[in-house]
Amino acid sequence: MSEPQRALIATLADRAGMIVSPKAAKEMGDKFGTKPVCAGPYKFIERVAQGRIVFDRFADYWNKGNVHIDRVESCR
């Protein structure tokens, strides 16, 4: 960029700035959004449409000593 952009952080934090795995996108096709590829302290386990999303602690996370919750589950 030739000058500072105030909206850059907000843009990158929204869908327009999301990084997508080309391999996962190709393999999943139209169902790509149903099995996300995660890159954090939790791994995707399950998504029930209109119900819940479940993540488990990722044992190989680089900073696993600071992750103290084994499972995250959103409920509707």
All heavy atoms as a GROMACS GRO file, in nm:
protein
  596
    1MET      N    1   0.083  -0.117   0.000
    1MET     CA    2   0.000   0.000   0.000
    1MET      C    3   0.088   0.124   0.000
    1MET      O    4   0.196   0.124   0.059
    1MET     CB    5  -0.089   0.000   0.123
    1MET     CG    6  -0.196  -0.107   0.117
    1MET     SD    7  -0.306  -0.095   0.258
    1MET     CE    8  -0.238  -0.228   0.355
    2SER      N    9   0.040   0.225  -0.061
    2SER     CA   10   0.117   0.350  -0.067
    2SER      C   11   0.093   0.440   0.054
    2SER      O   12   0.167   0.535   0.075
    2SER     CB   13   0.082   0.425  -0.196
    2SER     OG   14  -0.056   0.455  -0.198
    3GLU      N   15  -0.010   0.410   0.131
    3GLU     CA   16  -0.040   0.489   0.251
    3GLU      C   17  -0.114   0.402   0.352
    3GLU      O   18  -0.169   0.298   0.316
    3GLU     CB   19  -0.123   0.613   0.215
    3GLU     CG   20  -0.256   0.580   0.150
    3GLU     CD   21  -0.329   0.705   0.103
    3GLU    OE1   22  -0.271   0.782   0.026
    3GLU    OE2   23  -0.444   0.722   0.147
    4PRO      N   24  -0.114   0.439   0.479
    4PRO     CA   25  -0.184   0.359   0.582
    4PRO      C   26  -0.333   0.346   0.552
    4PRO      O   27  -0.395   0.439   0.501
    4PRO     CB   28  -0.162   0.440   0.710
    4PRO     CG   29  -0.044   0.527   0.683
    4PRO     CD   30  -0.047   0.556   0.536
    5GLN      N   31  -0.386   0.229   0.584
    5GLN     CA   32  -0.528   0.202   0.566
    5GLN      C   33  -0.588   0.164   0.701
    5GLN      O   34  -0.559   0.058   0.755
    5GLN     CB   35  -0.548   0.088   0.466
    5GLN     CG   36  -0.495   0.116   0.328
    5GLN     CD   37  -0.577   0.220   0.258
    5GLN    OE1   38  -0.700   0.224   0.271
    5GLN    NE2   39  -0.511   0.308   0.184
    6ARG      N   40  -0.673   0.250   0.754
    6ARG     CA   41  -0.734   0.224   0.885
    6ARG      C   42  -0.820   0.099   0.886
    6ARG      O   43  -0.828   0.030   0.987
    6ARG     CB   44  -0.821   0.343   0.926
    6ARG     CG   45  -0.742   0.454   0.986
    6ARG     CD   46  -0.836   0.555   1.040
    6ARG     NE   47  -0.839   0.665   0.945
    6ARG     CZ   48  -0.908   0.774   0.959
    6ARG    NH1   49  -0.985   0.790   1.063
    6ARG    NH2   50  -0.902   0.869   0.871
    7ALA      N   51  -0.883   0.067   0.777
    7ALA     CA   52  -0.976  -0.046   0.774
    7ALA      C   53  -0.908  -0.181   0.751
    7ALA      O   54  -0.974  -0.284   0.752
    7ALA     CB   55  -1.080  -0.023   0.665
    8LEU      N   56  -0.776  -0.183   0.733
    8LEU     CA   57  -0.707  -0.308   0.699
    8LEU      C   58  -0.730  -0.417   0.803
    8LEU      O   59  -0.766  -0.530   0.768
    8LEU     CB   60  -0.557  -0.284   0.681
    8LEU     CG   61  -0.477  -0.409   0.647
    8LEU    CD1   62  -0.524  -0.470   0.516
    8LEU    CD2   63  -0.329  -0.378   0.644
    9ILE      N   64  -0.713  -0.388   0.931
    9ILE     CA   65  -0.730  -0.491   1.035
    9ILE      C   66  -0.872  -0.543   1.035
    9ILE      O   67  -0.894  -0.664   1.044
    9ILE     CB   68  -0.692  -0.435   1.174
    9ILE    CG1   69  -0.544  -0.394   1.175
    9ILE    CG2   70  -0.720  -0.538   1.282
    9ILE    CD1   71  -0.446  -0.504   1.149
   10ALA      N   72  -0.970  -0.455   1.024
   10ALA     CA   73  -1.110  -0.500   1.021
   10ALA      C   74  -1.137  -0.586   0.897
   10ALA      O   75  -1.208  -0.686   0.905
   10ALA     CB   76  -1.203  -0.379   1.023
   11THR      N   77  -1.079  -0.550   0.785
   11THR     CA   78  -1.098  -0.627   0.662
   11THR      C   79  -1.037  -0.766   0.677
   11THR      O   80  -1.098  -0.866   0.639
   11THR     CB   81  -1.035  -0.554   0.542
   11THR    OG1   82  -1.099  -0.427   0.527
   11THR    CG2   83  -1.050  -0.634   0.414
   12LEU      N   84  -0.916  -0.773   0.730
   12LEU     CA   85  -0.850  -0.902   0.746
   12LEU      C   86  -0.920  -0.990   0.849
   12LEU      O   87  -0.914  -1.113   0.841
   12LEU     CB   88  -0.703  -0.881   0.786
   12LEU     CG   89  -0.615  -0.819   0.678
   12LEU    CD1   90  -0.476  -0.794   0.732
   12LEU    CD2   91  -0.611  -0.903   0.552
   13ALA      N   92  -0.986  -0.932   0.946
   13ALA     CA   93  -1.056  -1.008   1.048
   13ALA      C   94  -1.191  -1.060   1.001
   13ALA      O   95  -1.249  -1.149   1.063
   13ALA     CB   96  -1.077  -0.922   1.173
   14ASP      N   97  -1.240  -1.010   0.890
   14ASP     CA   98  -1.368  -1.054   0.836
   14ASP      C   99  -1.344  -1.156   0.725
   14ASP      O  100  -1.232  -1.191   0.692
   14ASP     CB  101  -1.444  -0.931   0.783
   14ASP     CG  102  -1.594  -0.957   0.766
   14ASP    OD1  103  -1.642  -1.062   0.811
   14ASP    OD2  104  -1.661  -0.872   0.706
   15ARG      N  105  -1.449  -1.204   0.662
   15ARG     CA  106  -1.438  -1.306   0.559
   15ARG      C  107  -1.342  -1.271   0.446
   15ARG      O  108  -1.274  -1.357   0.392
   15ARG     CB  109  -1.576  -1.337   0.501
   15ARG     CG  110  -1.659  -1.421   0.594
   15ARG     CD  111  -1.795  -1.436   0.537
   15ARG     NE  112  -1.871  -1.319   0.576
   15ARG     CZ  113  -1.990  -1.324   0.633
   15ARG    NH1  114  -2.047  -1.439   0.652
   15ARG    NH2  115  -2.051  -1.215   0.670
   16ALA      N  116  -1.334  -1.146   0.411
   16ALA     CA  117  -1.247  -1.106   0.300
   16ALA      C  118  -1.100  -1.133   0.330
   16ALA      O  119  -1.020  -1.152   0.238
   16ALA     CB  120  -1.266  -0.958   0.270
   17GLY      N  121  -1.063  -1.141   0.456
   17GLY     CA  122  -0.924  -1.162   0.493
   17GLY      C  123  -0.892  -1.303   0.537
   17GLY      O  124  -0.780  -1.332   0.578
   18MET      N  125  -0.988  -1.393   0.528
   18MET     CA  126  -0.965  -1.529   0.574
   18MET      C  127  -0.871  -1.605   0.480
   18MET      O  128  -0.880  -1.593   0.360
   18MET     CB  129  -1.096  -1.605   0.586
   18MET     CG  130  -1.181  -1.558   0.699
   18MET     SD  131  -1.329  -1.659   0.709
   18MET     CE  132  -1.412  -1.580   0.843
   19ILE      N  133  -0.783  -1.683   0.540
   19ILE     CA  134  -0.692  -1.768   0.463
   19ILE      C  135  -0.762  -1.902   0.442
   19ILE      O  136  -0.813  -1.962   0.536
   19ILE     CB  137  -0.560  -1.786   0.538
   19ILE    CG1  138  -0.491  -1.651   0.554
   19ILE    CG2  139  -0.472  -1.886   0.466
   19ILE    CD1  140  -0.369  -1.654   0.644
   20VAL      N  141  -0.763  -1.948   0.320
   20VAL     CA  142  -0.830  -2.073   0.286
   20VAL      C  143  -0.727  -2.174   0.237
   20VAL      O  144  -0.641  -2.141   0.156
   20VAL     CB  145  -0.936  -2.047   0.175
   20VAL    CG1  146  -0.997  -2.177   0.128
   20VAL    CG2  147  -1.044  -1.954   0.226
   21SER      N  148  -0.736  -2.295   0.286
   21SER     CA  149  -0.650  -2.404   0.241
   21SER      C  150  -0.694  -2.445   0.101
   21SER      O  151  -0.806  -2.495   0.083
   21SER     CB  152  -0.662  -2.523   0.336
   21SER     OG  153  -0.612  -2.641   0.274
   22PRO      N  154  -0.610  -2.427   0.000
   22PRO     CA  155  -0.647  -2.468  -0.136
   22PRO      C  156  -0.678  -2.618  -0.145
   22PRO      O  157  -0.770  -2.658  -0.214
   22PRO     CB  158  -0.525  -2.433  -0.221
   22PRO     CG  159  -0.451  -2.331  -0.142
   22PRO     CD  160  -0.478  -2.363   0.002
   23LYS      N  161  -0.602  -2.698  -0.071
   23LYS     CA  162  -0.624  -2.843  -0.072
   23LYS      C  163  -0.762  -2.876  -0.016
   23LYS      O  164  -0.838  -2.954  -0.075
   23LYS     CB  165  -0.516  -2.913   0.009
   23LYS     CG  166  -0.532  -3.063   0.015
   23LYS     CD  167  -0.423  -3.126   0.100
   23LYS     CE  168  -0.449  -3.276   0.114
   23LYS     NZ  169  -0.358  -3.338   0.207
   24ALA      N  170  -0.796  -2.818   0.099
   24ALA     CA  171  -0.926  -2.845   0.161
   24ALA      C  172  -1.040  -2.794   0.072
   24ALA      O  173  -1.142  -2.861   0.057
   24ALA     CB  174  -0.934  -2.780   0.298
   25ALA      N  175  -1.023  -2.677   0.012
   25ALA     CA  176  -1.127  -2.622  -0.075
   25ALA      C  177  -1.151  -2.712  -0.194
   25ALA      O  178  -1.266  -2.736  -0.233
   25ALA     CB  179  -1.088  -2.482  -0.121
   26LYS      N  180  -1.044  -2.764  -0.253
   26LYS     CA  181  -1.058  -2.852  -0.369
   26LYS      C  182  -1.123  -2.985  -0.330
   26LYS      O  183  -1.213  -3.033  -0.399
   26LYS     CB  184  -0.921  -2.878  -0.431
   26LYS     CG  185  -0.925  -2.960  -0.557
   26LYS     CD  186  -0.787  -2.974  -0.617
   26LYS     CE  187  -0.793  -3.054  -0.746
   26LYS     NZ  188  -0.662  -3.071  -0.807
   27GLU      N  189  -1.078  -3.042  -0.219
   27GLU     CA  190  -1.133  -3.171  -0.175
   27GLU      C  191  -1.278  -3.163  -0.133
   27GLU      O  192  -1.357  -3.253  -0.160
   27GLU     CB  193  -1.049  -3.227  -0.061
   27GLU     CG  194  -0.914  -3.277  -0.102
   27GLU     CD  195  -0.828  -3.324   0.015
   27GLU    OE1  196  -0.877  -3.323   0.131
   27GLU    OE2  197  -0.713  -3.361  -0.010
   28MET      N  198  -1.316  -3.055  -0.064
   28MET     CA  199  -1.452  -3.043  -0.010
   28MET      C  200  -1.552  -2.985  -0.109
   28MET      O  201  -1.672  -3.006  -0.095
   28MET     CB  202  -1.450  -2.960   0.118
   28MET     CG  203  -1.371  -3.022   0.232
   28MET     SD  204  -1.437  -3.178   0.290
   28MET     CE  205  -1.591  -3.124   0.362
   29GLY      N  206  -1.505  -2.906  -0.205
   29GLY     CA  207  -1.595  -2.846  -0.304
   29GLY      C  208  -1.705  -2.765  -0.239
   29GLY      O  209  -1.679  -2.680  -0.154
   30ASP      N  210  -1.830  -2.791  -0.275
   30ASP     CA  211  -1.945  -2.718  -0.221
   30ASP      C  212  -1.964  -2.737  -0.071
   30ASP      O  213  -2.032  -2.660  -0.006
   30ASP     CB  214  -2.074  -2.759  -0.293
   30ASP     CG  215  -2.079  -2.710  -0.436
   30ASP    OD1  216  -1.996  -2.624  -0.473
   30ASP    OD2  217  -2.164  -2.758  -0.513
   31LYS      N  218  -1.907  -2.842  -0.017
   31LYS     CA  219  -1.922  -2.871   0.126
   31LYS      C  220  -1.806  -2.815   0.208
   31LYS      O  221  -1.787  -2.850   0.324
   31LYS     CB  222  -1.932  -3.022   0.147
   31LYS     CG  223  -2.048  -3.083   0.071
   31LYS     CD  224  -2.109  -3.195   0.148
   31LYS     CE  225  -2.220  -3.263   0.076
   31LYS     NZ  226  -2.337  -3.189   0.053
   32PHE      N  227  -1.728  -2.726   0.149
   32PHE     CA  228  -1.610  -2.670   0.214
   32PHE      C  229  -1.641  -2.609   0.351
   32PHE      O  230  -1.566  -2.628   0.446
   32PHE     CB  231  -1.546  -2.563   0.124
   32PHE     CG  232  -1.430  -2.493   0.187
   32PHE    CD1  233  -1.310  -2.558   0.206
   32PHE    CD2  234  -1.441  -2.362   0.228
   32PHE    CE1  235  -1.202  -2.494   0.265
   32PHE    CE2  236  -1.335  -2.296   0.287
   32PHE     CZ  237  -1.215  -2.364   0.305
   33GLY      N  238  -1.750  -2.539   0.364
   33GLY     CA  239  -1.784  -2.473   0.490
   33GLY      C  240  -1.830  -2.566   0.600
   33GLY      O  241  -1.850  -2.524   0.713
   34THR      N  242  -1.846  -2.695   0.570
   34THR     CA  243  -1.898  -2.788   0.671
   34THR      C  244  -1.790  -2.853   0.756
   34THR      O  245  -1.819  -2.916   0.856
   34THR     CB  246  -1.981  -2.900   0.605
   34THR    OG1  247  -1.895  -2.978   0.521
   34THR    CG2  248  -2.097  -2.843   0.526
   35LYS      N  249  -1.663  -2.841   0.714
   35LYS     CA  250  -1.553  -2.903   0.789
   35LYS      C  251  -1.432  -2.810   0.784
   35LYS      O  252  -1.341  -2.829   0.704
   35LYS     CB  253  -1.519  -3.040   0.732
   35LYS     CG  254  -1.426  -3.119   0.820
   35LYS     CD  255  -1.410  -3.260   0.773
   35LYS     CE  256  -1.319  -3.334   0.868
   35LYS     NZ  257  -1.292  -3.469   0.820
   36PRO      N  258  -1.429  -2.710   0.872
   36PRO     CA  259  -1.320  -2.613   0.867
   36PRO      C  260  -1.184  -2.671   0.904
   36PRO      O  261  -1.175  -2.765   0.983
   36PRO     CB  262  -1.363  -2.507   0.969
   36PRO     CG  263  -1.462  -2.573   1.056
   36PRO     CD  264  -1.526  -2.681   0.976
   37VAL      N  265  -1.083  -2.615   0.844
   37VAL     CA  266  -0.944  -2.650   0.876
   37VAL      C  267  -0.898  -2.545   0.977
   37VAL      O  268  -0.897  -2.426   0.948
   37VAL     CB  269  -0.855  -2.646   0.750
   37VAL    CG1  270  -0.710  -2.674   0.786
   37VAL    CG2  271  -0.907  -2.745   0.646
   38CYS      N  272  -0.863  -2.590   1.096
   38CYS     CA  273  -0.829  -2.497   1.203
   38CYS      C  274  -0.678  -2.482   1.216
   38CYS      O  275  -0.603  -2.570   1.176
   38CYS     CB  276  -0.887  -2.547   1.334
   38CYS     SG  277  -1.065  -2.570   1.329
   39ALA      N  278  -0.636  -2.372   1.273
   39ALA     CA  279  -0.493  -2.347   1.294
   39ALA      C  280  -0.470  -2.281   1.430
   39ALA      O  281  -0.401  -2.183   1.441
   39ALA     CB  282  -0.440  -2.258   1.183
   40GLY      N  283  -0.531  -2.337   1.531
   40GLY     CA  284  -0.519  -2.277   1.663
   40GLY      C  285  -0.517  -2.382   1.771
   40GLY      O  286  -0.485  -2.498   1.745
   41PRO      N  287  -0.553  -2.346   1.892
   41PRO     CA  288  -0.544  -2.439   2.004
   41PRO      C  289  -0.654  -2.546   2.005
   41PRO      O  290  -0.650  -2.636   2.087
   41PRO     CB  291  -0.555  -2.348   2.126
   41PRO     CG  292  -0.630  -2.229   2.078
   41PRO     CD  293  -0.589  -2.211   1.935
   42TYR      N  294  -0.750  -2.535   1.914
   42TYR     CA  295  -0.859  -2.633   1.909
   42TYR      C  296  -0.873  -2.692   1.770
   42TYR      O  297  -0.842  -2.627   1.671
   42TYR     CB  298  -0.991  -2.568   1.953
   42TYR     CG  299  -0.988  -2.526   2.097
   42TYR    CD1  300  -0.950  -2.399   2.133
   42TYR    CD2  301  -1.016  -2.618   2.197
   42TYR    CE1  302  -0.941  -2.361   2.266
   42TYR    CE2  303  -1.007  -2.582   2.331
   42TYR     CZ  304  -0.971  -2.454   2.364
   42TYR     OH  305  -0.961  -2.418   2.496
   43LYS      N  306  -0.922  -2.817   1.764
   43LYS     CA  307  -0.948  -2.880   1.635
   43LYS      C  308  -1.098  -2.903   1.620
   43LYS      O  309  -1.168  -2.933   1.717
   43LYS     CB  310  -0.870  -3.011   1.620
   43LYS     CG  311  -0.907  -3.116   1.722
   43LYS     CD  312  -0.822  -3.241   1.704
   43LYS     CE  313  -0.855  -3.342   1.813
   43LYS     NZ  314  -0.778  -3.463   1.800
   44PHE      N  315  -1.145  -2.889   1.499
   44PHE     CA  316  -1.286  -2.905   1.468
   44PHE      C  317  -1.326  -3.051   1.488
   44PHE      O  318  -1.257  -3.142   1.443
   44PHE     CB  319  -1.312  -2.862   1.324
   44PHE     CG  320  -1.453  -2.889   1.278
   44PHE    CD1  321  -1.555  -2.804   1.314
   44PHE    CD2  322  -1.482  -2.998   1.199
   44PHE    CE1  323  -1.686  -2.827   1.272
   44PHE    CE2  324  -1.611  -3.022   1.156
   44PHE     CZ  325  -1.713  -2.937   1.193
   45ILE      N  326  -1.439  -3.072   1.554
   45ILE     CA  327  -1.491  -3.207   1.576
   45ILE      C  328  -1.623  -3.229   1.503
   45ILE      O  329  -1.638  -3.324   1.429
   45ILE     CB  330  -1.511  -3.235   1.727
   45ILE    CG1  331  -1.378  -3.224   1.801
   45ILE    CG2  332  -1.577  -3.370   1.751
   45ILE    CD1  333  -1.272  -3.323   1.755
   46GLU      N  334  -1.717  -3.137   1.524
   46GLU     CA  335  -1.851  -3.162   1.471
   46GLU      C  336  -1.928  -3.032   1.455
   46GLU      O  337  -1.911  -2.939   1.533
   46GLU     CB  338  -1.926  -3.253   1.570
   46GLU     CG  339  -2.070  -3.278   1.538
   46GLU     CD  340  -2.142  -3.357   1.647
   46GLU    OE1  341  -2.115  -3.335   1.768
   46GLU    OE2  342  -2.224  -3.439   1.609
   47ARG      N  343  -2.012  -3.030   1.354
   47ARG     CA  344  -2.106  -2.920   1.336
   47ARG      C  345  -2.243  -2.979   1.308
   47ARG      O  346  -2.259  -3.060   1.217
   47ARG     CB  347  -2.067  -2.831   1.218
   47ARG     CG  348  -2.169  -2.723   1.191
   47ARG     CD  349  -2.130  -2.640   1.069
   47ARG     NE  350  -2.234  -2.546   1.038
   47ARG     CZ  351  -2.330  -2.566   0.947
   47ARG    NH1  352  -2.335  -2.679   0.880
   47ARG    NH2  353  -2.421  -2.474   0.926
   48VAL      N  354  -2.340  -2.942   1.388
   48VAL     CA  355  -2.478  -2.983   1.367
   48VAL      C  356  -2.552  -2.858   1.321
   48VAL      O  357  -2.561  -2.760   1.396
   48VAL     CB  358  -2.541  -3.039   1.497
   48VAL    CG1  359  -2.688  -3.073   1.475
   48VAL    CG2  360  -2.462  -3.159   1.547
   49ALA      N  361  -2.600  -2.859   1.198
   49ALA     CA  362  -2.668  -2.742   1.142
   49ALA      C  363  -2.780  -2.695   1.233
   49ALA      O  364  -2.859  -2.775   1.282
   49ALA     CB  365  -2.722  -2.775   1.003
   50GLN      N  366  -2.783  -2.565   1.259
   50GLN     CA  367  -2.882  -2.503   1.345
   50GLN      C  368  -2.878  -2.558   1.487
   50GLN      O  369  -2.976  -2.548   1.560
   50GLN     CB  370  -3.024  -2.519   1.287
   50GLN     CG  371  -3.040  -2.471   1.146
   50GLN     CD  372  -3.008  -2.323   1.129
   50GLN    OE1  373  -3.043  -2.243   1.214
   50GLN    NE2  374  -2.940  -2.290   1.022
   51GLY      N  375  -2.766  -2.618   1.526
   51GLY     CA  376  -2.759  -2.678   1.658
   51GLY      C  377  -2.636  -2.641   1.737
   51GLY      O  378  -2.642  -2.564   1.832
   52ARG      N  379  -2.520  -2.696   1.697
   52ARG     CA  380  -2.399  -2.672   1.775
   52ARG      C  381  -2.274  -2.691   1.691
   52ARG      O  382  -2.278  -2.752   1.585
   52ARG     CB  383  -2.393  -2.764   1.895
   52ARG     CG  384  -2.379  -2.909   1.854
   52ARG     CD  385  -2.385  -3.001   1.971
   52ARG     NE  386  -2.373  -3.138   1.921
   52ARG     CZ  387  -2.341  -3.239   1.995
   52ARG    NH1  388  -2.320  -3.222   2.122
   52ARG    NH2  389  -2.333  -3.359   1.944
   53ILE      N  390  -2.163  -2.643   1.744
   53ILE     CA  391  -2.031  -2.665   1.687
   53ILE      C  392  -1.943  -2.710   1.802
   53ILE      O  393  -1.948  -2.654   1.913
   53ILE     CB  394  -1.974  -2.536   1.623
   53ILE    CG1  395  -2.065  -2.490   1.510
   53ILE    CG2  396  -1.833  -2.560   1.571
   53ILE    CD1  397  -2.024  -2.357   1.450
   54VAL      N  398  -1.860  -2.811   1.777
   54VAL     CA  399  -1.777  -2.869   1.882
   54VAL      C  400  -1.630  -2.865   1.839
   54VAL      O  401  -1.596  -2.902   1.726
   54VAL     CB  402  -1.818  -3.015   1.912
   54VAL    CG1  403  -1.730  -3.075   2.021
   54VAL    CG2  404  -1.965  -3.023   1.950
   55PHE      N  405  -1.544  -2.820   1.931
   55PHE     CA  406  -1.399  -2.819   1.912
   55PHE      C  407  -1.334  -2.886   2.032
   55PHE      O  408  -1.376  -2.866   2.144
   55PHE     CB  409  -1.345  -2.676   1.903
   55PHE     CG  410  -1.397  -2.598   1.787
   55PHE    CD1  411  -1.511  -2.519   1.800
   55PHE    CD2  412  -1.333  -2.602   1.664
   55PHE    CE1  413  -1.559  -2.446   1.693
   55PHE    CE2  414  -1.380  -2.529   1.557
   55PHE     CZ  415  -1.493  -2.451   1.571
   56ASP      N  416  -1.230  -2.966   2.007
   56ASP     CA  417  -1.151  -3.025   2.115
   56ASP      C  418  -1.013  -2.962   2.117
   56ASP      O  419  -0.963  -2.917   2.014
   56ASP     CB  420  -1.136  -3.176   2.096
   56ASP     CG  421  -1.258  -3.253   2.142
   56ASP    OD1  422  -1.346  -3.194   2.209
   56ASP    OD2  423  -1.266  -3.374   2.111
   57ARG      N  424  -0.950  -2.966   2.234
   57ARG     CA  425  -0.815  -2.912   2.248
   57ARG      C  426  -0.721  -2.988   2.155
   57ARG      O  427  -0.724  -3.111   2.146
   57ARG     CB  428  -0.768  -2.926   2.393
   57ARG     CG  429  -0.637  -2.861   2.422
   57ARG     CD  430  -0.611  -2.850   2.570
   57ARG     NE  431  -0.636  -2.973   2.641
   57ARG     CZ  432  -0.541  -3.047   2.696
   57ARG    NH1  433  -0.415  -3.010   2.691
   57ARG    NH2  434  -0.574  -3.156   2.759
   58PHE      N  435  -0.636  -2.916   2.084
   58PHE     CA  436  -0.539  -2.973   1.991
   58PHE      C  437  -0.411  -3.004   2.067
   58PHE      O  438  -0.340  -2.914   2.113
   58PHE     CB  439  -0.514  -2.874   1.877
   58PHE     CG  440  -0.414  -2.920   1.775
   58PHE    CD1  441  -0.422  -3.047   1.720
   58PHE    CD2  442  -0.312  -2.836   1.734
   58PHE    CE1  443  -0.330  -3.089   1.625
   58PHE    CE2  444  -0.220  -2.878   1.639
   58PHE     CZ  445  -0.229  -3.005   1.585
   59ALA      N  446  -0.382  -3.133   2.084
   59ALA     CA  447  -0.270  -3.177   2.167
   59ALA      C  448  -0.134  -3.128   2.117
   59ALA      O  449  -0.041  -3.112   2.196
   59ALA     CB  450  -0.269  -3.330   2.177
   60ASP      N  451  -0.120  -3.102   1.989
   60ASP     CA  452   0.008  -3.060   1.932
   60ASP      C  453   0.019  -2.910   1.914
   60ASP      O  454   0.110  -2.862   1.845
   60ASP     CB  455   0.033  -3.131   1.799
   60ASP     CG  456   0.051  -3.281   1.816
   60ASP    OD1  457   0.103  -3.321   1.922
   60ASP    OD2  458   0.012  -3.356   1.726
   61TYR      N  459  -0.070  -2.834   1.972
   61TYR     CA  460  -0.065  -2.688   1.961
   61TYR      C  461   0.066  -2.638   2.022
   61TYR      O  462   0.109  -2.686   2.127
   61TYR     CB  463  -0.185  -2.625   2.033
   61TYR     CG  464  -0.192  -2.475   2.025
   61TYR    CD1  465  -0.201  -2.411   1.903
   61TYR    CD2  466  -0.189  -2.398   2.140
   61TYR    CE1  467  -0.208  -2.273   1.895
   61TYR    CE2  468  -0.197  -2.260   2.134
   61TYR     CZ  469  -0.207  -2.198   2.011
   61TYR     OH  470  -0.214  -2.062   2.002
   62TRP      N  471   0.130  -2.543   1.959
   62TRP     CA  472   0.262  -2.496   2.002
   62TRP      C  473   0.265  -2.440   2.144
   62TRP      O  474   0.365  -2.447   2.213
   62TRP     CB  475   0.316  -2.391   1.903
   62TRP     CG  476   0.244  -2.260   1.911
   62TRP    CD1  477   0.130  -2.226   1.845
   62TRP    CD2  478   0.279  -2.148   1.992
   62TRP    NE1  479   0.091  -2.099   1.878
   62TRP    CE2  480   0.181  -2.048   1.970
   62TRP    CE3  481   0.382  -2.120   2.080
   62TRP    CZ2  482   0.185  -1.924   2.032
   62TRP    CZ3  483   0.384  -1.996   2.142
   62TRP    CH2  484   0.286  -1.900   2.117
   63ASN      N  485   0.153  -2.386   2.190
   63ASN     CA  486   0.147  -2.324   2.323
   63ASN      C  487   0.045  -2.396   2.410
   63ASN      O  488  -0.032  -2.336   2.483
   63ASN     CB  489   0.112  -2.176   2.306
   63ASN     CG  490   0.140  -2.095   2.431
   63ASN    OD1  491   0.207  -2.140   2.522
   63ASN    ND2  492   0.087  -1.974   2.435
   64LYS      N  493   0.046  -2.530   2.401
   64LYS     CA  494  -0.058  -2.608   2.468
   64LYS      C  495  -0.060  -2.593   2.620
   64LYS      O  496  -0.162  -2.616   2.683
   64LYS     CB  497  -0.045  -2.755   2.431
   64LYS     CG  498   0.085  -2.820   2.472
   64LYS     CD  499   0.092  -2.960   2.417
   64LYS     CE  500   0.232  -3.015   2.434
   64LYS     NZ  501   0.248  -3.138   2.359
   65GLY      N  502   0.050  -2.549   2.680
   65GLY     CA  503   0.053  -2.528   2.824
   65GLY      C  504  -0.039  -2.416   2.869
   65GLY      O  505  -0.075  -2.408   2.987
   66ASN      N  506  -0.079  -2.329   2.779
   66ASN     CA  507  -0.169  -2.220   2.813
   66ASN      C  508  -0.313  -2.246   2.770
   66ASN      O  509  -0.396  -2.156   2.775
   66ASN     CB  510  -0.120  -2.089   2.750
   66ASN     CG  511   0.000  -2.035   2.825
   66ASN    OD1  512   0.009  -2.049   2.946
   66ASN    ND2  513   0.091  -1.974   2.753
   67VAL      N  514  -0.342  -2.366   2.728
   67VAL     CA  515  -0.479  -2.404   2.689
   67VAL      C  516  -0.533  -2.496   2.798
   67VAL      O  517  -0.486  -2.608   2.813
   67VAL     CB  518  -0.481  -2.474   2.550
   67VAL    CG1  519  -0.623  -2.509   2.511
   67VAL    CG2  520  -0.416  -2.386   2.446
   68HIS      N  521  -0.631  -2.448   2.874
   68HIS     CA  522  -0.677  -2.520   2.991
   68HIS      C  523  -0.819  -2.577   2.978
   68HIS      O  524  -0.870  -2.635   3.073
   68HIS     CB  525  -0.670  -2.429   3.114
   68HIS     CG  526  -0.534  -2.370   3.132
   68HIS    ND1  527  -0.425  -2.444   3.169
   68HIS    CD2  528  -0.488  -2.244   3.114
   68HIS    CE1  529  -0.318  -2.367   3.176
   68HIS    NE2  530  -0.354  -2.245   3.142
   69ILE      N  531  -0.879  -2.559   2.865
   69ILE     CA  532  -1.015  -2.610   2.843
   69ILE      C  533  -1.006  -2.721   2.738
   69ILE      O  534  -0.950  -2.700   2.630
   69ILE     CB  535  -1.109  -2.497   2.797
   69ILE    CG1  536  -1.118  -2.391   2.906
   69ILE    CG2  537  -1.247  -2.552   2.762
   69ILE    CD1  538  -1.191  -2.265   2.866
   70ASP      N  539  -1.059  -2.839   2.769
   70ASP     CA  540  -1.047  -2.953   2.678
   70ASP      C  541  -1.145  -2.950   2.562
   70ASP      O  542  -1.114  -2.998   2.454
   70ASP     CB  543  -1.070  -3.084   2.755
   70ASP     CG  544  -0.957  -3.112   2.853
   70ASP    OD1  545  -0.843  -3.069   2.827
   70ASP    OD2  546  -0.983  -3.177   2.956
   71ARG      N  547  -1.262  -2.893   2.584
   71ARG     CA  548  -1.365  -2.895   2.479
   71ARG      C  549  -1.443  -2.764   2.481
   71ARG      O  550  -1.476  -2.713   2.586
   71ARG     CB  551  -1.461  -3.011   2.500
   71ARG     CG  552  -1.575  -3.016   2.399
   71ARG     CD  553  -1.651  -3.145   2.406
   71ARG     NE  554  -1.581  -3.237   2.317
   71ARG     CZ  555  -1.642  -3.334   2.250
   71ARG    NH1  556  -1.771  -3.354   2.263
   71ARG    NH2  557  -1.573  -3.412   2.171
   72VAL      N  558  -1.470  -2.713   2.361
   72VAL     CA  559  -1.553  -2.593   2.345
   72VAL      C  560  -1.672  -2.635   2.261
   72VAL      O  561  -1.656  -2.692   2.153
   72VAL     CB  562  -1.476  -2.478   2.276
   72VAL    CG1  563  -1.568  -2.359   2.252
   72VAL    CG2  564  -1.354  -2.439   2.357
   73GLU      N  565  -1.791  -2.609   2.311
   73GLU     CA  566  -1.912  -2.647   2.240
   73GLU      C  567  -2.010  -2.531   2.244
   73GLU      O  568  -2.046  -2.483   2.351
   73GLU     CB  569  -1.974  -2.770   2.307
   73GLU     CG  570  -2.093  -2.825   2.235
   73GLU     CD  571  -2.140  -2.957   2.292
   73GLU    OE1  572  -2.057  -3.033   2.347
   73GLU    OE2  573  -2.262  -2.983   2.281
   74SER      N  574  -2.048  -2.486   2.126
   74SER     CA  575  -2.149  -2.380   2.122
   74SER      C  576  -2.286  -2.445   2.117
   74SER      O  577  -2.306  -2.545   2.050
   74SER     CB  578  -2.129  -2.291   1.998
   74SER     OG  579  -2.163  -2.364   1.881
   75CYS      N  580  -2.377  -2.392   2.192
   75CYS     CA  581  -2.512  -2.445   2.194
   75CYS      C  582  -2.608  -2.339   2.144
   75CYS      O  583  -2.590  -2.220   2.167
   75CYS     CB  584  -2.550  -2.486   2.335
   75CYS     SG  585  -2.447  -2.618   2.400
   76ARG      N  586  -2.707  -2.381   2.080
   76ARG     CA  587  -2.806  -2.289   2.028
   76ARG      C  588  -2.905  -2.249   2.130
   76ARG      O  589  -2.938  -2.309   2.224
   76ARG     CB  590  -2.878  -2.356   1.911
   76ARG     CG  591  -2.962  -2.261   1.838
   76ARG     CD  592  -3.034  -2.332   1.730
   76ARG     NE  593  -3.163  -2.267   1.728
   76ARG     CZ  594  -3.234  -2.248   1.622
   76ARG    NH1  595  -3.194  -2.293   1.510
   76ARG    NH2  596  -3.346  -2.186   1.626
   0.00000   0.00000   0.00000
